[in-house]
Amino acid sequence: MASLKQVSLLLFPLLLISLFKFSNAAGIAIYWGQNGDEGSLADACNTNNYQFVNIAFLSTFGNGQTPELNLAGHSRDGLNADIKGCQGQGIKVLLSLGGGAGSYSLNSADDATNLANYLWNNFLGGSSDSRPFGDAVLDGIDFDIEAGGAQHYDELARALNGFSSQKKVYLAAAPQCPIPDAHLDAAINTGLFDYVWVQFYNNPQCQYASGNTNNLINSWNQWTSSQAKQVFLGLPASEAAAPSGGFIPTDVLISQVLPAIKTSPKYGGVMLWNRFNDVQTGYSNAIKGSV
């Protein structure tokens, strides 16, 4: 019979392998909150298709404005329980800042610090009398900055990361695929972002088109050389979700694109825009076994 020491030595490499696999487990991220016909947050999480849900959007903030949520007609009633239910299934729930339409910008380092404090106290591990989701504590903040300036988002990331000494604040970003991103380049270069779901759509120079995967793969390889800890392939869940293109048929994604990008140690999975379109097409159902 092998000694206890020998067994330990045999098991240690297996433990390392299992930890490596777990830490690099890929998943699907989804944006929820921008269409009243997409169903509830609980409905999304109960599909078991997603490992990350971005609640979209905090579309007004900065420059002296009172921060405002825009959930496109969704009621906030029940979100407290829904968020906790999602997290109970191991799903990370983040609040997404910005979006394609909104009124937001940061005009100073103090503005960034003030926003970080607001987010911590109203959505994360802090406390406030006006928490929109009650005592539900979100897992982190997503930067989907597509308008306004590019200033001070690096300072916002650093300020939010500072709260991780109290409770881990996961940071995510959704840049466009052309490098450098017009709004988030400095922020991503801080190296603080756990998840970077790159938008490989509505950007003809670096998206899939007419059977050609070369532009996408070349851009992907650039992103995996960035300061992002994990990179996700951001895709539209339907052709209607991306008027300027980038939709990849599920069979092409599974047979041609995923095998090419999964070789990177920074591969994190796939991000889909958005839950409403995914409901219409069943895109995540088709790909979840291959991600």
Beta strands, then each sheet from edge to edge (+ up, - down):
strand 1: 27-32
strand 2: 52-61
strand 3: 68-69
strand 4: 92-99
strand 5: 103-104
strand 6: 140-145
strand 7: 170-173
strand 8: 195-199
strand 9: 231-236
strand 10: 267-273
sheet 1: 3+ 2- 1- 10- 9- 8- 7- 6- 4-
sheet 2: 3+ 2- 5-
end
